[in-house]
Amino acid sequence: MIKTSVTAPSSEVISKHIFADVVLNNETNQKSLFAAVSCSPGDVICAFTAATTQSFATYLTVQTGTNRHITLNPDFLQYINHSCSPNAFFNTTSMELVCLQPIQPGDELTFFYPSTEWEMAQPFVCNCGTAACIQLINGASHLSVETLSKYKLTDFIRQQVRQKLSL
């Protein structure tokens, strides 16, 4: 994740939605989602559905089961970038985006990619810059149980971790 700000001179709001704005960083051409409203931990930011379902991962899908990956509806949720200190969580059981940390208007919405992905379609070196940064983001299967225990995980990822431990 390359940090940007909704107010940075090189950034512009390219679409507005009820609870968030999609922001384009003109220098990096990266899009991000920034809060337009305040949220408290536990708040449901929004509901989502599966626009499409497929058997393979892409950089735009969220894993909901073994060989089950969805694209998100509303589609602007795809611009929620990764952070190792996320403020949001995709609950793929209730199909809700949930607030994890206090969010104020202008804050970038972020989630922890391994919280939904067992194996990443496109692993990457993290640039979140947080004290909790785990450096290489390549899916929950590559992380220790100790590291994973620090994060809220989907029911599917928790199930995968239990299976891995029982082998």
Buried (B, 14 or more C-beta within 10 A) or exposed (E): BEBBBBEEEEBEEEEEEEBBBBBBBEEEEBBBBBBBEEBEEEBEBBEBEBEEEEEEBEEBBBBBBEEBBBBBBBEBBBBBBBBBBBBBBBBBEEBBBBBBBEBEBEBBBBBBBBBBBBBBBEEEEBBBEEEEBBEEBBBBBBBEEEBBEEBBBBEBBBBBBEEEEEE
